Amino acid sequence: METPEKPADSATVSGKVTLNGSPVTTGQVGLYSIDYGTLIQGELDKKGEFTITDPVAPGDYQVFFIGTKGMPGKYMSETSSDYIVPVKDEANQLSIDIKS
């Protein structure tokens, strides 16, 4: 299967991550583009918030975590995570709530 042509990196992404309703304050959130195979990541702060500094291509992204304490194992890899977020061609404010 051919990879579709990637659109311009025109979307911005920021948001908040919670685990069972509580802010996730360690590690990084990663977003893996299902459509284009690209990977972006952002540092989580003390409020569980993150900002991806570079614009990204719109599309569907698998959410995973790097170095995050207490996160269920399936969310620690882009190959096993089933949490998918749509990124639109605009400023995206994601609310990612993981349940363990």
ABEGO torsion letter per residue (X at the ends): XBBBBBBBBABBBBEBBBBGGBBBABEBBBBBBAAAGBBBBBBBBAAGBBBBABBBBBEBBBBBBBGBBGBBAAAABAAABABBBBBBBBBBBBBBBBBX
